[in-house]
Amino acid sequence: MFAGTQVSLYPMTDGFVDVIMSSLDALDPWRDRLRIETDDISTLIVGPPEVLFPALRDLYAKAASTGQHVVLRATLSRGCPGEPDDPICQTAALANPKEPLDQRQQQALAAIAETADKGQIADAQFSLYVMGAGDHMAEIMGCIDFLKQSGTFDRSKNFCTRLTGDAGPVFATLQQAFCQFGPPAGHVTIDLTVSANSPSKR
Amino acid sequence: MFAGTQVSLYPMTDGFVDVIMSSLDALDPWRDRLRIETDDISTLIVGPPEVLFPALRDLYAKAASTGQHVVLRATLSRGCPGEPDDPICQTAALANPKEPLDQRQQQALAAIAETADKGQIADAQFSLYVMGAGDHMAEIMGCIDFLKQSGTFDRSKNFCTRLTGDAGPVFATLQQAFCQFGPPAGHVTIDLTVSANSPSKR
């Protein structure tokens, strides 16, 4: 299995380079379980979902704590048929496909309930894509049903779903959406936007 | 059919609101063929692909012309089973699924050859997702083969493909990738990032 993300931070300030560089420190506790490469558009982070999502959460929370309007954008993927297996991605976090949807939903809700707050608000918007064989819309509808019970659900929009709340439960909700829906051997992706300190909300 | 995008501009400057507001003027020539709604995270633009992509191109080029480091991010979708048909999205731009891949590739290349330059460089990165029945990887591999001949191909990365060049042919390449691959009745999405004036490139 291969899993990871292409992630970018967009601080809407003249001091954007400083915000980005200082936020990257938040990845330090996770670095030994990830592979990280940066170019001028995004940073590739390869690793298992149970490390990826907390790492993204901490990166976001550090950037948000500057008080600047900053957006984290990430393209997340697991099981892309075009990517090679990678030992660093080995994970036990993906759901058993033989389990019915409602059991997976309950496990996802239990995981969120155990998640601590980070002290930063996260306004998130994301799309979950499930590729390949099988009934991808049943998995997506099952995921949306879970999201509505998650405590972080804000509203459905065209093409995506909005979540809002503390960064802890919001990123935990995203992790559960990524891991519990769609087959473990399948290709699942998330197109994610998380916004902090937007002046449009003030 | 329902098609459209959730799009955001991220200008990395204290004057981000001014850059966004002045760039929106670039949508004016297209507005009568689109439906546009904005919230604090993104702007929804609903319409057919042959209007959507030129509109995004003009929005990007206007923002890039400020000289600021600015990123356009868009989630594009056509044929999502969860969205209602909308007359404003009616289009003849989608490929005939009975046509073999190589003919669709040739049509895509011809369309790019006819595209005028915009005078702004676009460094783009995108993922194309084809959902539902059928051999989605064959369509994606056929698309990648086209991209390599497009004249805008930069390189493959994990989870995505980079394009670079003038905004005219770059957005034309994206439009062709969206329209010529995957069935017309299928659900096709693009996760798109386009970066202007990055200091990492200077």
Interface residues (C-beta under 8 A of the other chain):
Chain A: F2 G4 T5 Q6 S8 Y10 P11 M12 T13 D14 F16 V17 D39 D40 I41 S42 L44 V46 H69 V71 R73 T75 S77 C80 P81 G82 E83 D123 Q125 S127 Y129 V130 M131 G132 H136 M137 I140 K157 N158 F159 C160 R162 T189 D191 T193 S195 S198 P199 S200 K201
Chain B: F2 G4 T5 Q6 S8 Y10 P11 M12 T13 D14 F16 V17 D39 D40 I41 S42 L44 V46 H69 V71 R73 T75 S77 C80 P81 G82 E83 D123 Q125 S127 Y129 V130 M131 G132 H136 M137 I140 K157 N158 F159 C160 R162 T189 D191 T193 S195 S198 P199 S200 K201
